[in-house]
């Protein structure tokens, strides 16, 4: 995202626990005032390295996942809840990771909430050590494994994009993807019935060279899916496409009524974008938006790149996007920025032209570094997390932080 040198705003990053100013950074071309505070450092020994976009329950509590549990000394991961009002983080579920536990470990992708139920996936563990789809009841805090990958032939493995519930009323399904496996080796698009727990592979992606299968659909789907009002499912594949197995990826639509996969765009690399791994989101008109490593794009339904990260200082490897109440797009980049510790950015649409109107580069350490999830937005408050940074007592690069931006 090319930096526009028109004016500046100042962001003060404050560690709440110690109440001292950590840093002052300059934000270029900010059309409105944006203030930032670091609210929480993962230091309690229960959690480390938050990795997902935060999601909220009906009471306003926020939930996310980590990949480590410091107290257990394992990298099995956890689900945590953060109370915004009290700034307290509590453990909701710590994944076991042992063969006799069966709950899976290493949660991957984002969580989804429907009513008082949380849904998600793990990359490994479960009955066959190939990952799970799980449901967590927020009232009882009881976790139920809905499906263990490897329970039937060619059902996929390495689920990485989370699962999303069908809220159209057309099915009782959770939809998700696996990066690997399936009958053609390139991953799968699947559905799990929330009542019967039956898993159905809807589409097999191809990762085989030669004539044995069609690589133009893409392979290694990773980002969270989007479901429209008609029940059609949209997603991205990180590789494959017109360049064969090692192509730059695709955007696809799966139509349940026909059982067909439609390719909406094939990435060609460079300024067109490559290797999308983040979720798709929709604006109020139903147009889809997403990100590749270094671009933000829209499908209206015509594909168009609306922003390129042409400078490493603007960010690199873009995570999930989120719309705010004004229609601006907020996102994070895992790397890049002034200190190569990642960025938070905002894109604003004026007359059909999208411009970057806010960019913050993380300093690393206390300020946080390397966000892996996107932003959760409530009114004029935006919340996110960083994978590293913060307290370095238990983690060499820091155990991660939760931060807030206020427009």
FENKATA-V251965 format. One record per pair of residues at least 12 apart in sequence whose C-alpha atoms are under 7 Angstrom apart, sorted by the first residue. I is the first residue (numbers start at 0). J is the second residue. If there is no record, write none. Layout:
I/J ; I/J
This chain:
0/306 ; 0/307 ; 0/308 ; 0/309 ; 0/310 ; 0/313 ; 0/355 ; 1/308 ; 1/309 ; 1/310 ; 1/313 ; 2/27 ; 2/313 ; 3/27 ; 3/28 ; 4/27 ; 4/28 ; 5/27 ; 5/28 ; 6/27 ; 6/28 ; 7/25 ; 7/26 ; 7/27 ; 7/28 ; 7/29 ; 8/25 ; 8/26 ; 8/27 ; 8/29 ; 8/32 ; 9/23 ; 9/24 ; 9/25 ; 9/26 ; 10/23 ; 10/24 ; 10/25 ; 10/33 ; 10/34 ; 10/35 ; 11/23 ; 11/34 ; 11/35 ; 11/36 ; 12/35 ; 12/36 ; 12/37 ; 12/366 ; 13/36 ; 13/37 ; 14/37 ; 14/38 ; 15/37 ; 15/38 ; 26/357 ; 26/358 ; 26/359 ; 27/357 ; 27/358 ; 28/356 ; 28/357 ; 29/356 ; 29/357 ; 30/356 ; 31/406 ; 32/406 ; 33/404 ; 33/405 ; 33/406 ; 34/404 ; 34/405 ; 34/406 ; 35/403 ; 35/404 ; 35/405 ; 36/402 ; 36/403 ; 36/404 ; 37/366 ; 37/401 ; 37/402 ; 37/403 ; 38/401 ; 38/402 ; 38/403 ; 39/86 ; 39/400 ; 39/401 ; 39/402 ; 40/389 ; 40/390 ; 40/399 ; 40/400 ; 40/401 ; 41/390 ; 41/398 ; 41/399 ; 41/400 ; 42/390 ; 42/398 ; 44/69 ; 44/70 ; 45/68 ; 45/69 ; 45/70 ; 46/65 ; 46/67 ; 46/68 ; 46/69 ; 46/77 ; 47/65 ; 47/66 ; 47/67 ; 47/68 ; 47/69 ; 47/398 ; 47/399 ; 48/65 ; 48/66 ; 48/67 ; 48/386 ; 48/387 ; 48/398 ; 48/399 ; 49/64 ; 49/65 ; 49/66 ; 49/384 ; 49/385 ; 49/386 ; 49/399 ; 50/64 ; 50/65 ; 50/371 ; 50/372 ; 50/386 ; 51/63 ; 51/64 ; 51/108 ; 51/109 ; 51/371 ; 51/372 ; 52/109 ; 52/372 ; 52/373 ; 52/374 ; 52/375 ; 52/383 ; 53/375 ; 53/383 ; 54/110 ; 54/375 ; 56/112 ; 60/80 ; 60/81 ; 60/82 ; 60/83 ; 61/80 ; 61/81 ; 61/82 ; 62/79 ; 62/80 ; 62/81 ; 63/78 ; 63/79 ; 63/80 ; 63/110 ; 64/77 ; 64/78 ; 64/79 ; 64/106 ; 65/77 ; 65/78 ; 66/105 ; 66/106 ; 75/94 ; 75/95 ; 75/96 ; 75/104 ; 75/105 ; 76/93 ; 76/94 ; 76/104 ; 76/105 ; 76/106 ; 77/92 ; 77/93 ; 77/94 ; 78/90 ; 78/91 ; 78/92 ; 78/93 ; 79/91 ; 79/92 ; 91/140 ; 96/124 ; 101/124 ; 101/125 ; 101/126 ; 102/124 ; 102/125 ; 102/144 ; 103/121 ; 103/123 ; 103/124 ; 103/125 ; 103/130 ; 103/131 ; 104/121 ; 104/122 ; 104/123 ; 104/124 ; 105/121 ; 105/122 ; 105/123 ; 106/120 ; 106/121 ; 106/122 ; 107/120 ; 107/121 ; 107/122 ; 107/159 ; 107/160 ; 107/161 ; 108/159 ; 108/160 ; 108/161 ; 109/160 ; 109/161 ; 110/161 ; 111/162 ; 111/163 ; 115/136 ; 115/137 ; 115/138 ; 116/134 ; 116/135 ; 116/136 ; 116/137 ; 117/134 ; 117/135 ; 117/136 ; 118/133 ; 118/134 ; 118/135 ; 118/162 ; 119/132 ; 119/133 ; 119/134 ; 119/161 ; 119/162 ; 120/132 ; 120/133 ; 120/158 ; 120/161 ; 120/162 ; 121/158 ; 122/157 ; 122/158 ; 122/159 ; 125/147 ; 126/147 ; 127/147 ; 127/148 ; 127/149 ; 129/148 ; 129/149 ; 129/156 ; 129/157 ; 130/147 ; 130/148 ; 130/156 ; 130/157 ; 130/158 ; 131/144 ; 131/146 ; 131/147 ; 131/148 ; 132/144 ; 132/145 ; 132/146 ; 132/147 ; 133/145 ; 145/196 ; 146/196 ; 153/180 ; 153/181 ; 153/182 ; 154/180 ; 154/181 ; 154/200 ; 155/177 ; 155/179 ; 155/180 ; 155/181 ; 155/186 ; 155/187 ; 156/177 ; 156/178 ; 156/179 ; 156/180 ; 157/177 ; 157/178 ; 157/179 ; 158/176 ; 158/177 ; 158/178 ; 159/177 ; 159/178 ; 159/221 ; 160/175 ; 160/176 ; 160/221 ; 160/222 ; 160/223 ; 161/175 ; 161/223 ; 162/174 ; 162/175 ; 162/223 ; 163/175 ; 163/224 ; 165/226 ; 167/228 ; 167/230 ; 169/230 ; 171/192 ; 171/193 ; 172/190 ; 172/191 ; 172/192 ; 172/193 ; 173/190 ; 173/191 ; 173/192 ; 173/193 ; 174/189 ; 174/190 ; 174/191 ; 175/188 ; 175/189 ; 175/190 ; 175/224 ; 176/188 ; 176/189 ; 176/220 ; 176/221 ; 177/220 ; 177/221 ; 178/219 ; 178/220 ; 178/221 ; 179/219 ; 181/203 ; 182/203 ; 183/203 ; 183/204 ; 183/205 ; 183/206 ; 183/207 ; 184/204 ; 184/205 ; 184/206 ; 184/207 ; 185/203 ; 185/204 ; 185/205 ; 185/206 ; 185/218 ; 185/219 ; 186/203 ; 186/204 ; 186/218 ; 186/219 ; 186/220 ; 187/200 ; 187/202 ; 187/203 ; 187/204 ; 188/200 ; 188/201 ; 188/202 ; 188/203 ; 189/201 ; 189/202 ; 204/216 ; 204/217 ; 204/218 ; 205/217 ; 205/218 ; 206/218 ; 206/244 ; 207/244 ; 208/244 ; 214/239 ; 214/240 ; 214/243 ; 214/244 ; 215/239 ; 215/240 ; 215/241 ; 215/243 ; 216/239 ; 216/240 ; 216/249 ; 216/262 ; 217/236 ; 217/238 ; 217/239 ; 217/240 ; 217/248 ; 217/249 ; 218/236 ; 218/237 ; 218/238 ; 218/239 ; 219/236 ; 219/237 ; 219/238 ; 220/235 ; 220/236 ; 220/237 ; 221/236 ; 221/237 ; 221/276 ; 222/234 ; 222/235 ; 222/276 ; 222/277 ; 222/278 ; 223/277 ; 223/278 ; 223/279 ; 224/278 ; 224/279 ; 225/279 ; 225/280 ; 231/252 ; 231/253 ; 231/254 ; 231/255 ; 232/252 ; 232/253 ; 232/254 ; 233/251 ; 233/252 ; 233/253 ; 234/250 ; 234/251 ; 234/252 ; 234/279 ; 235/249 ; 235/250 ; 235/251 ; 235/275 ; 236/248 ; 236/249 ; 236/250 ; 236/275 ; 237/249 ; 237/274 ; 237/275 ; 237/276 ; 238/274 ; 240/265 ; 241/265 ; 247/266 ; 247/267 ; 247/268 ; 247/273 ; 247/274 ; 248/265 ; 248/266 ; 248/273 ; 248/274 ; 248/275 ; 249/262 ; 249/264 ; 249/265 ; 249/266 ; 250/262 ; 250/263 ; 250/264 ; 250/265 ; 251/263 ; 264/302 ; 270/307 ; 271/304 ; 272/291 ; 272/292 ; 272/293 ; 272/294 ; 273/291 ; 273/292 ; 274/291 ; 274/292 ; 275/290 ; 275/291 ; 275/292 ; 276/291 ; 277/289 ; 277/290 ; 277/318 ; 277/319 ; 278/319 ; 280/320 ; 286/298 ; 286/299 ; 286/300 ; 287/299 ; 289/320 ; 290/317 ; 291/317 ; 292/315 ; 292/316 ; 292/317 ; 293/307 ; 293/308 ; 293/315 ; 293/316 ; 293/317 ; 294/306 ; 294/307 ; 294/308 ; 295/307 ; 305/353 ; 311/335 ; 311/336 ; 312/335 ; 312/336 ; 312/337 ; 313/335 ; 313/336 ; 314/332 ; 314/334 ; 314/335 ; 314/336 ; 314/341 ; 314/342 ; 315/332 ; 315/333 ; 315/334 ; 315/335 ; 316/332 ; 316/333 ; 316/334 ; 317/331 ; 317/332 ; 317/333 ; 318/330 ; 318/331 ; 318/332 ; 318/333 ; 318/371 ; 318/372 ; 318/373 ; 319/331 ; 319/372 ; 319/373 ; 320/373 ; 321/374 ; 323/376 ; 324/378 ; 327/345 ; 327/346 ; 327/347 ; 327/348 ; 328/345 ; 328/346 ; 328/347 ; 329/344 ; 329/345 ; 329/346 ; 329/374 ; 330/343 ; 330/344 ; 330/345 ; 330/373 ; 330/374 ; 331/343 ; 331/344 ; 331/370 ; 331/373 ; 332/370 ; 333/369 ; 333/370 ; 333/371 ; 334/369 ; 336/360 ; 337/360 ; 338/360 ; 338/361 ; 338/362 ; 340/361 ; 340/362 ; 340/363 ; 340/368 ; 340/369 ; 341/360 ; 341/361 ; 341/368 ; 341/369 ; 341/370 ; 342/358 ; 342/359 ; 342/360 ; 342/361 ; 343/358 ; 343/359 ; 343/360 ; 344/357 ; 344/358 ; 344/359 ; 345/357 ; 345/358 ; 363/388 ; 364/388 ; 364/389 ; 364/396 ; 364/397 ; 365/388 ; 365/389 ; 365/390 ; 366/388 ; 366/389 ; 367/385 ; 367/387 ; 367/388 ; 367/389 ; 367/399 ; 367/400 ; 368/385 ; 368/386 ; 368/387 ; 368/388 ; 369/385 ; 369/386 ; 369/387 ; 370/384 ; 370/385 ; 370/386 ; 371/385 ; 371/386 ; 372/384 ; 379/405 ; 379/406 ; 380/403 ; 380/404 ; 380/405 ; 380/406 ; 381/403 ; 381/404 ; 381/405 ; 382/402 ; 382/403 ; 382/404 ; 383/401 ; 383/402 ; 383/403 ; 384/400 ; 384/401 ; 384/402 ; 385/399 ; 385/400 ; 385/401 ; 386/399 ; 387/399 ; 388/400
